[in-house]
Amino acid sequence: MFEGFKRIFKWGLKNFWRNGWLSTATVSIMSLTLLVITVLLMLNVVANVILEELENKIDISVYFKLDTSETDILKVKDQLEKLEEVNSITYVSQEDALVKFKERHKDNPILLQSLDELDVNPLEASLNIKAKETSQYASINQFLESVYYQEIIDKVNYMQNKDVIEKLNKIVTDVKAGGLILTLLLALIVFLVTFNAIRLAIYSSREEINIMRLVGAKNWFIRGPFLVEGVLYGVIGTVVSLLVLYPVFYFLSPKLSGFLPIEDIFGYFQDNLLAFFFLLLAVGIILGGFSSWFAVRKYLRR
């Protein structure tokens, strides 16, 4: 059995080198696809960091009427914390709101003097709510608009942030959908190129295949080398793509550090190099192996 696998691998390697230009073209397409997949993964990481920063800046605030007791506000806070959609809630009392207001307008003495002349604190206590997902703010707002809370809630600023939240949701959806479509399109191209490369390899080896059939060779022994050839496309394509990306990220990282939330793109790539290698290797082997298996199954039927 070991000797059989050794011969299959040897013949697969021989086919790979014998069809030099065809193998080079196939590996090039495979490498290009894996390059794009890696870049898409890096863009996805950057996009997620940007979106996470934007999400952290978005919340909805619930303002309570001036005569609302702190006990009632904390009860609302407890009810909100039980919702699955809620990630965190910050309570801002009237006193805290006044301190923040004065700090924010410290360069406006007229406004501060007018505020000091008032006998009461005109600022309302509030709850700042962050959802786990931007798409969940609508359901939180719906919960706050229930009849039970209308007597103590003055306003909810969800409608003011609604457009920003909806645009952010659209960006998240578009980025994920665009990356998926492009990846699937490239995978299809790789499949077709590898399929035709194996098909031509089978055609160029037709005399040897006929001889093996005449001497009673098993199907798996005949088909094995072509599967090995397809897997080699994926393995070499992975190595080539990483060899190209390593210096590219090295030189581009300092130039992009000022524009991206991840300061050191090269450092991130280097830290996750092993993960990238195994991921691309798996993708390359699956694409090359499946394409070869499909071609062999179609053109080497007895």
C-alpha positions in Angstrom: 0.0 0.0 0.0 2.8 2.4 0.9 4.6 1.6 -2.3 1.4 2.3 -4.3 0.9 5.7 -2.6 4.6 6.5 -3.3 4.1 5.8 -7.0 0.9 7.8 -7.2 2.7 10.8 -5.6 5.7 10.4 -7.9 3.5 10.2 -11.0 1.5 13.2 -9.8 4.7 15.2 -9.3 5.9 14.1 -12.7 2.7 15.3 -14.4 3.0 18.6 -12.6 6.5 19.2 -14.0 5.8 17.8 -17.4 2.9 20.2 -17.9 5.1 23.1 -16.9 3.4 26.1 -18.5 -0.1 24.8 -17.7 0.9 24.2 -14.1 2.5 27.6 -13.9 -0.7 29.2 -15.2 -2.9 27.2 -12.8 -0.7 28.0 -9.8 -0.7 31.7 -10.8 -4.5 31.8 -10.8 -4.6 29.8 -7.6 -2.1 32.2 -6.0 -4.0 35.3 -7.2 -7.2 33.9 -5.7 -5.5 33.2 -2.4 -3.9 36.6 -2.5 -7.3 38.3 -2.9 -8.8 36.1 -0.2 -6.0 37.1 2.2 -6.5 40.8 1.4 -10.2 40.4 1.9 -9.6 38.8 5.2 -7.3 41.8 6.2 -9.9 44.3 4.9 -12.5 42.5 6.9 -10.4 42.8 10.1 -9.9 46.5 9.4 -13.6 47.0 8.6 -14.6 45.2 11.8 -12.3 47.5 13.8 -13.7 50.6 12.2 -17.3 49.4 12.6 -16.6 48.5 16.2 -15.3 52.0 16.9 -18.4 53.5 15.2 -20.7 51.2 17.1 -19.0 52.2 20.4 -19.8 55.9 19.5 -23.5 55.1 18.9 -26.0 54.7 21.6 -29.5 55.8 22.5 -30.2 58.0 25.5 -33.4 58.0 27.6 -34.2 61.3 29.3 -36.5 61.2 32.3 -38.8 63.9 33.5 -37.5 66.2 36.3 -39.8 64.9 38.9 -38.8 61.3 38.3 -37.2 59.7 41.4 -33.8 57.9 41.1 -35.5 54.7 42.4 -37.9 54.7 39.4 -35.0 55.3 37.0 -32.9 52.5 38.4 -36.0 50.2 38.1 -36.1 51.0 34.4 -32.4 50.3 34.2 -32.9 46.9 35.8 -35.6 46.0 33.4 -33.5 47.1 30.4 -30.5 45.0 31.6 -32.7 41.9 31.4 -33.2 42.4 27.6 -30.9 40.2 25.5 -30.3 43.1 23.1 -28.7 45.3 25.7 -24.9 45.3 26.0 -24.4 48.0 28.7 -26.2 50.9 30.4 -24.8 54.0 32.0 -26.8 56.0 34.4 -26.3 59.8 34.4 -27.9 61.5 37.3 -29.0 65.2 37.2 -25.9 66.2 39.2 -23.6 64.3 36.8 -25.4 65.8 33.8 -24.8 69.3 35.3 -21.1 68.7 35.9 -20.7 67.4 32.3 -22.6 70.4 30.9 -20.5 72.9 32.8 -17.3 71.1 31.7 -18.5 71.1 28.1 -19.4 74.8 28.1 -16.6 76.1 30.4 -15.6 78.6 27.7 -19.1 80.2 27.7 -19.3 82.3 30.9 -22.6 83.9 30.0 -24.3 80.5 29.7 -22.8 79.2 33.0 -23.8 82.4 34.8 -27.4 82.0 33.5 -27.4 78.4 34.7 -26.1 79.5 38.2 -29.0 82.0 38.5 -31.6 79.2 38.3 -32.9 77.8 41.5 -33.2 74.2 40.2 -31.1 72.0 38.1 -32.8 72.0 34.6 -31.0 69.0 33.3 -32.7 65.6 33.2 -31.3 62.4 34.4 -30.7 59.8 31.6 -29.7 56.3 30.7 -27.2 55.8 27.9 -27.9 52.4 26.3 -25.5 50.4 24.1 -26.9 47.4 22.1 -25.0 44.3 21.3 -25.8 44.8 17.6 -26.8 48.1 15.8 -29.8 46.4 14.4 -31.2 45.9 17.9 -31.7 49.5 18.8 -35.1 49.5 17.2 -36.4 46.8 19.5 -35.0 48.6 22.5 -36.7 51.8 21.5 -40.0 49.9 21.0 -39.6 48.5 24.6 -39.1 52.1 25.9 -42.1 53.4 24.1 -44.4 51.0 26.0 -47.3 52.6 27.9 -45.8 51.7 31.3 -42.9 54.1 30.8 -44.6 57.0 29.2 -45.3 58.7 32.5 -41.7 59.1 33.5 -39.8 59.2 30.2 -39.5 62.6 28.6 -37.8 61.6 25.3 -35.6 58.9 23.7 -33.1 60.2 21.1 -33.4 57.0 19.0 -35.0 58.9 16.0 -32.1 61.4 16.0 -29.6 58.5 15.6 -31.8 56.3 13.5 -30.3 57.3 10.1 -26.7 56.8 11.4 -27.7 53.4 12.8 -29.4 52.3 9.6 -26.4 53.4 7.5 -24.0 51.6 9.7 -26.1 48.4 9.4 -26.1 48.8 5.6 -22.3 49.2 5.6 -21.8 46.1 7.7 -24.2 44.1 5.4 -22.6 45.4 2.2 -19.0 44.7 3.3 -19.8 41.1 4.3 -21.9 40.4 1.2 -19.4 42.0 -1.2 -16.5 40.0 0.3 -18.5 36.8 0.1 -19.5 37.3 -3.6 -16.0 38.2 -4.7 -14.6 35.1 -2.9 -17.1 32.8 -4.4 -16.5 34.3 -7.9 -12.7 33.7 -7.5 -13.3 30.2 -6.2 -15.4 29.5 -9.3 -12.6 30.8 -11.6 -10.0 28.6 -9.8 -12.3 25.6 -10.1 -12.7 26.1 -13.8 -9.0 26.7 -14.4 -7.9 23.7 -12.3 -10.6 21.5 -13.9 -9.3 22.3 -17.4 -5.7 21.9 -16.4 -6.4 18.4 -15.0 -8.5 17.6 -18.1 -5.5 18.5 -20.4 -3.2 16.5 -18.1 -5.4 13.5 -18.6 -5.5 14.0 -22.3 -1.7 14.3 -22.5 -1.3 11.1 -20.4 -4.0 9.1 -22.3 -1.5 6.5 -23.7 -0.1 5.8 -20.2 -3.6 5.5 -18.8 -4.6 3.0 -21.6 -1.5 0.9 -20.8 -2.3 0.9 -17.1 -5.8 -0.2 -17.8 -4.6 -3.0 -20.1 -2.4 -4.3 -17.3 -5.2 -4.2 -14.8 -4.4 -1.1 -12.8 -7.0 -0.1 -10.2 -9.1 3.0 -10.7 -7.7 4.7 -7.6 -4.2 4.1 -8.9 -5.0 5.8 -12.2 -6.9 8.7 -10.7 -4.6 9.3 -7.7 -1.8 11.2 -9.5 -4.3 13.7 -10.9 -5.7 14.3 -7.4 -2.1 14.8 -6.2 -1.5 17.3 -9.0 -4.6 19.3 -8.0 -3.5 19.3 -4.3 0.0 20.5 -5.4 -1.6 23.5 -7.1 -3.2 24.5 -3.8 -0.1 23.9 -1.7 2.3 25.8 -4.0 -0.3 28.5 -4.5 -0.5 29.0 -0.8 3.3 29.3 -0.4 3.5 31.7 -3.4 0.7 34.0 -2.1 2.3 34.3 1.4 5.7 34.9 -0.1 4.2 37.8 -2.2 2.1 39.2 0.7 4.9 39.2 3.3 7.1 42.0 1.7 3.9 43.8 0.4 2.6 44.2 3.9 6.0 45.0 5.2 6.5 48.0 2.9 2.8 49.2 2.9 2.3 49.0 6.7 4.2 52.2 7.6 2.4 54.1 4.8 -1.1 52.9 5.9 -0.6 53.2 9.7 -1.9 56.8 9.7 -5.1 56.0 7.9 -6.2 52.7 9.5 -7.3 51.9 13.0 -4.8 49.0 13.1 -1.5 50.8 13.5 0.8 47.9 12.4 -0.8 45.9 9.6 2.5 44.0 9.1 2.7 43.1 12.8 -0.9 41.8 12.7 -0.1 39.7 9.6 3.1 38.4 11.2 1.4 37.5 14.4 -1.3 35.6 12.6 1.0 34.2 9.8 0.5 30.6 10.9 -3.3 31.0 11.0 -3.3 32.5 7.6 -1.0 29.7 6.3 -3.3 26.9 7.5 -6.4 28.7 6.4 -5.1 29.4 2.9 -3.6 25.9 2.7 -7.0 24.4 3.5 -8.8 26.6 0.9 -6.1 25.8 -1.7 -6.2 22.1 -1.1 -10.0 22.0 -1.1 -10.2 24.0 -4.4 -7.5 22.1 -6.1 -8.5 18.7 -4.8 -12.2 19.1 -5.5 -11.6 20.4 -9.1 -9.2 17.5 -9.8 -11.6 15.0 -8.3 -14.5 16.4 -10.4 -12.3 16.3 -13.6 -11.0 12.8 -12.9 -14.5 11.5 -12.1 -15.8 13.0 -15.3 -13.1 12.0 -17.8 -11.8 8.7 -16.3 -15.0 6.7 -16.2 -14.7 3.2 -17.3 
